[in-house]
């Protein structure tokens, strides 16, 4: 998804986001999207200003990728040297910029490695649709170069990978230590993930189940040490979204609990949803309700355990014999899918089976 690196980039980011029907399906999208983006820009600019003048997601994504490929060179020398490229959906560097860099470097083999641990048609699916669309447009217009000959495979989900689960669990354990020993086991863990419109959920998007599987794996790793719930954040607009919303859950818990630990479970680095929405809005709201024990566990960012997990995932993918172009799950379209792009994207990437 990405995020604006500076406050000045906020409008362009929001415009691309609200134009994406895979993420936020709107009636009369091409007319409503510019209006919503313009209307929301001043408010979101203030939020980015409050967290330092822009999103740090670009910095963290590059740092994670660079650290991962250093390990990957050692762990899988047969395909070394490796280089990490960043392709954001709504912010720089965009997919087209990434492809231009790959063409310049003469890349012939690439892995589309989603940084969303759990698959959703509105996140990983949308990003892969955009990659396919950009490649197809360049081919159709005759504007492409060597990037059109890249052999692709896809790592499309890894929400229950042991290393990822362990990295999140370690951050939770570190945060729990900040509570008094006698109160520690009673701290309520609220796993917070980005919500989805119910229109997306009801057509069969696998995201809610995959996030739930991640939470179950983390709690098993923690020995089911604490009471917990999975909640959802970042609802936009009046339509029905997956709930309960994180702020509503905190309000409900405030009647009976004081100590609550917020855990971002579908985000792998800090950005506006953690630094502003969780830290500035929800924790401050909790304080106003008299809750003094609401905290947030650290995001993964440059955690060495997380970097090792990424390298392990990539190594396993490249070491498979034969390498799978796509997972068993990826070709399956949602039962209620009406987006022809999804089908064409899945067929495109699956078509590399036997070539990688």
C-alpha positions in Angstrom: 0.0 0.0 0.0 2.7 2.5 1.0 2.3 5.9 2.4 3.2 9.5 1.5 6.8 10.2 2.3 6.0 13.9 2.9 2.8 15.8 3.8 2.7 17.3 0.3 2.2 13.8 -1.2 -0.9 13.1 0.8 -3.5 14.1 -1.8 -2.0 12.0 -4.5 -1.8 9.0 -2.1 -5.5 9.4 -1.2 -6.5 9.9 -4.8 -4.9 6.6 -5.8 -6.3 4.8 -2.8 -9.9 5.9 -3.3 -9.7 5.2 -7.0 -8.9 1.5 -6.2 -12.1 -0.5 -6.4 -10.3 -3.6 -5.2 -9.7 -1.9 -1.8 -12.7 0.4 -1.4 -15.5 -0.3 -3.9 -17.6 2.8 -4.4 -20.6 3.6 -6.6 -19.6 6.0 -9.4 -16.0 5.5 -8.3 -14.3 7.8 -10.8 -16.5 10.7 -9.7 -16.6 10.0 -6.0 -13.0 9.2 -5.5 -11.5 12.6 -6.4 -14.1 14.3 -4.2 -13.4 12.1 -1.2 -9.7 12.5 -1.6 -9.9 16.3 -1.8 -12.3 16.4 1.2 -10.1 14.1 3.4 -6.7 15.6 2.5 -6.5 18.4 5.1 -7.4 16.1 7.9 -4.9 13.4 6.8 -2.2 15.9 6.2 -2.5 17.0 9.9 -2.1 13.3 10.9 1.0 12.8 8.9 2.4 16.1 10.3 1.7 14.8 13.8 3.8 11.6 13.2 6.9 13.5 11.8 5.9 14.9 8.5 5.2 11.7 6.5 4.9 8.0 6.6 8.0 5.9 7.7 6.8 2.9 5.8 9.1 3.5 2.9 12.1 3.7 5.2 11.2 0.5 7.0 10.2 -1.5 3.9 13.6 -0.7 2.2 15.5 -1.5 5.4 13.6 -4.8 5.8 14.3 -5.7 2.1 18.0 -4.8 2.2 18.5 -6.8 5.5 16.6 -9.8 4.1 18.6 -10.1 0.9 21.9 -10.0 2.8 20.8 -13.1 4.7 19.3 -14.6 1.6 22.7 -14.3 -0.2 24.1 -16.5 2.5 21.2 -18.9 2.8 20.5 -19.5 -0.9 23.8 -18.7 -2.8 22.5 -20.6 -5.9 20.4 -17.6 -6.8 22.6 -14.9 -5.4 23.2 -12.0 -5.6 19.7 -10.9 -4.6 18.2 -7.4 -4.7 15.1 -6.1 -3.0 12.8 -3.7 -5.0 9.9 -1.8 -3.5 6.6 -1.4 -5.4 3.9 0.5 -3.5 0.3 0.6 -4.6 -0.6 4.2 -3.8 2.7 6.0 -3.0 6.2 6.3 -4.4 7.9 4.2 -5.5 4.9 3.0 -7.5 4.7 -0.2 -9.5 5.8 1.4 -12.7 8.8 3.0 -11.1 9.8 -0.4 -9.7 9.5 -2.0 -13.1 11.7 0.8 -14.6 14.4 0.1 -12.0 14.2 -3.7 -12.8 14.5 -3.0 -16.5 17.5 -0.7 -15.9 19.2 -3.5 -13.8 18.5 -6.2 -16.4 16.4 -8.4 -14.1 15.3 -11.7 -15.7 13.9 -13.5 -12.7 11.8 -12.0 -9.9 9.7 -13.0 -6.9 6.6 -10.9 -6.1 6.9 -11.1 -2.3 3.9 -9.5 -0.7 4.5 -7.8 2.6 1.0 -8.3 3.7 1.2 -11.5 5.8 -2.4 -12.4 5.2 -4.0 -12.4 1.8 -6.8 -10.2 0.8 -8.1 -9.4 -2.7 -8.0 -5.7 -1.6 -4.3 -5.7 -0.6 -2.1 -8.4 -2.1 -4.7 -9.1 -4.8 -4.9 -5.4 -5.8 -1.1 -5.1 -5.8 -0.7 -8.1 -8.1 -3.5 -6.8 -10.3 -1.6 -3.6 -10.7 1.6 -5.4 -11.5 -0.2 -7.4 -14.2 -2.0 -4.4 -15.5 1.2 -2.3 -15.9 3.0 -5.2 -17.7 0.1 -5.7 -20.0 -0.3 -2.0 -20.8 3.4 -1.8 -21.7 3.2 -4.8 -23.9 0.0 -3.6 -25.6 1.4 -0.1 -26.2 4.8 -1.4 -27.2 6.5 0.8 -24.5 8.0 -2.1 -22.5 11.5 -3.4 -22.6 13.3 -6.3 -20.9 10.9 -6.2 -17.9 8.3 -7.9 -20.1 10.6 -11.0 -20.2 11.0 -11.4 -16.5 10.0 -14.8 -15.1 7.8 -14.3 -12.1 6.8 -16.4 -9.1 4.7 -15.2 -6.2 4.8 -15.5 -2.4 1.3 -14.5 -1.7 0.7 -15.2 2.1 2.7 -16.2 5.1 0.5 -15.3 8.1 1.2 -18.5 10.1 4.9 -18.8 9.3 6.7 -19.9 12.5 9.3 -17.1 12.3 6.8 -14.4 11.7 4.6 -15.7 14.6 7.6 -15.8 16.9 8.7 -12.3 16.0 5.3 -10.9 16.9 5.1 -13.0 20.1 8.5 -11.7 21.2 7.3 -8.1 21.0 4.2 -9.0 22.9 6.3 -10.7 25.6 8.5 -7.6 25.9 5.5 -5.4 26.2 3.8 -7.5 28.9 6.9 -7.1 31.0 6.1 -3.4 31.3 3.0 -4.4 33.4 3.3 -5.2 37.1 4.0 -8.9 37.6 0.9 -9.5 39.6 -1.3 -8.0 36.8 0.5 -9.4 33.8 -1.6 -12.5 33.1 -4.8 -10.4 33.2 -3.7 -8.0 30.5 -6.2 -8.2 27.6 -4.4 -8.5 24.3 -6.3 -6.8 21.5 -5.0 -7.9 18.1 -5.8 -5.1 15.7 -5.9 -5.5 11.9 -7.1 -3.3 9.1 -10.8 -3.8 8.5 -12.5 -4.5 5.2 -15.9 -3.5 3.8 -18.4 -6.2 4.4 -19.2 -6.2 0.7 -15.6 -7.5 0.2 -15.9 -10.0 3.1 -19.2 -11.4 1.9 -17.9 -12.2 -1.6 -15.5 -14.7 0.1 -12.3 -12.8 0.7 -10.0 -15.0 2.8 -8.5 -12.2 4.9 -10.6 -12.5 8.1 -9.9 -16.2 8.4 -6.2 -15.8 7.7 -5.8 -13.0 10.3 -7.7 -15.2 12.7 -5.2 -18.1 12.0 -2.3 -15.7 12.7 -3.8 -14.7 16.0 -4.4 -18.3 17.0 -0.8 -19.2 16.1 0.6 -16.3 18.1 -1.5 -17.2 21.2 -0.4 -20.8 20.9 3.2 -19.6 20.8 2.5 -17.6 23.9 1.0 -20.6 25.7 -2.4 -18.9 25.7 -1.1 -16.8 28.5 -3.7 -14.0 28.3 -7.3 -13.2 27.4 -7.5 -11.9 23.9 -9.7 -10.6 21.1 -9.3 -9.9 17.4 -10.6 -6.4 16.5 -10.5 -4.2 13.3 -9.5 -0.6 12.6 -9.4 2.1 10.0 -13.0 2.0 8.8 -13.7 4.6 6.1 -17.2 5.9 5.2 -20.7 4.9 6.3 -21.0 1.5 4.8 -20.8 -1.7 6.9 -17.2 -2.8 7.7 -15.8 -5.8 9.5 -16.0 -5.3 13.3 -15.8 -4.8 16.1 -13.8 -1.6 15.5 -10.7 -1.3 17.8 -11.8 2.0 19.4 -15.3 0.5 20.1 -13.7 -2.6 21.7 -11.5 -0.4 24.0 -14.6 1.5 25.0 -16.4 -1.7 25.8 -13.5 -3.1 27.8 -13.1 0.1 29.8 -16.2 -0.9 31.9 -14.4 -4.0 33.3 -10.7 -3.7 32.5 -7.8 -1.2 32.8 -4.9 -3.1 31.2 -5.1 -3.6 27.5 -2.2 -4.3 25.1 -2.8 -3.4 21.4 -1.0 -5.6 18.9 -0.8 -4.6 15.2 -1.1 -8.1 13.7 -1.5 -7.4 9.9 1.1 -4.6 9.7 4.8 -5.3 9.6 6.1 -1.8 10.2 5.1 1.5 11.7 2.9 3.8 9.7 -0.1 6.1 10.2 -2.4 3.3 11.4 0.0 2.5 14.3 1.7 5.8 15.0 -1.4 8.0 14.7 -4.6 5.8 14.9 -3.5 3.5 17.6 -1.0 5.7 19.5 -2.6 9.2 19.2 -6.3 8.4 18.9 -7.1 5.2 20.6 -4.7 5.3 23.5 -5.5 8.9 24.2 -9.2 8.1 24.1 -8.6 5.3 26.6 -6.9 7.7 28.9 -9.8 10.1 28.7 -12.0 7.1 29.9 -9.7 6.6 32.9 -7.8 3.6 31.5 -4.2 4.0 32.5 -2.9 0.6 31.3 -3.6 0.7 27.5 -0.3 0.3 25.6 0.9 -0.9 22.2 3.4 -3.6 21.4 6.2 -2.5 19.1 5.8 -3.0 15.4 8.2 -5.4 13.7 10.2 -2.8 11.8 13.8 -3.9 11.9 13.4 -6.8 14.3 16.1 -9.3 13.6 13.7 -12.2 14.2 11.3 -10.8 11.6 14.1 -10.2 9.1 15.2 -13.8 9.5 11.6 -14.9 9.0 11.5 -13.1 5.7 14.7 -14.7 4.6 13.5 -18.1 5.6 10.3 -17.6 3.6 12.2 -16.5 0.5 14.7 -19.4 0.9 12.0 -22.0 1.2 10.3 -20.6 -1.9 13.5 -20.6 -4.0 14.6 -24.0 -2.7 11.4 -25.8 -3.6 11.8 -28.5 -6.3 10.1 -27.5 -8.5 9.7 -23.9 -7.6 6.0 -23.1 -7.5 5.0 -20.1 -9.5 2.0 -19.6 -7.3 0.6 -21.2 -4.1 -2.3 -23.7 -4.2 -4.6 -21.0 -2.8 -3.7 -18.1 -5.2 -5.5 -19.4 -8.3 -8.8 -19.8 -6.4 -11.1 -16.8 -7.0 -13.6 -15.7 -4.3 -16.9 -17.4 -4.8 -18.6 -14.0 -5.4 -15.8 -12.5 -7.5 -17.0 -10.2 -10.3 -13.6 -8.7 -11.1 -12.2 -10.1 -14.4 -8.8 -8.5 -13.6 -8.4 -11.0 -10.7 -8.8 -14.0 -12.9 -6.5 -12.6 -15.6 -3.8 -11.8 -13.0 -4.0 -15.2 -11.4 -3.7 -16.9 -14.8 -0.7 -14.7 -15.8 1.4 -15.6 -12.7 0.3 -19.2 -12.7 1.5 -19.4 -16.3 5.1 -19.2 -15.2 4.9 -22.7 -13.6 7.6 -24.8 -15.2 9.6 -21.6 -16.3 11.0 -20.8 -12.9 
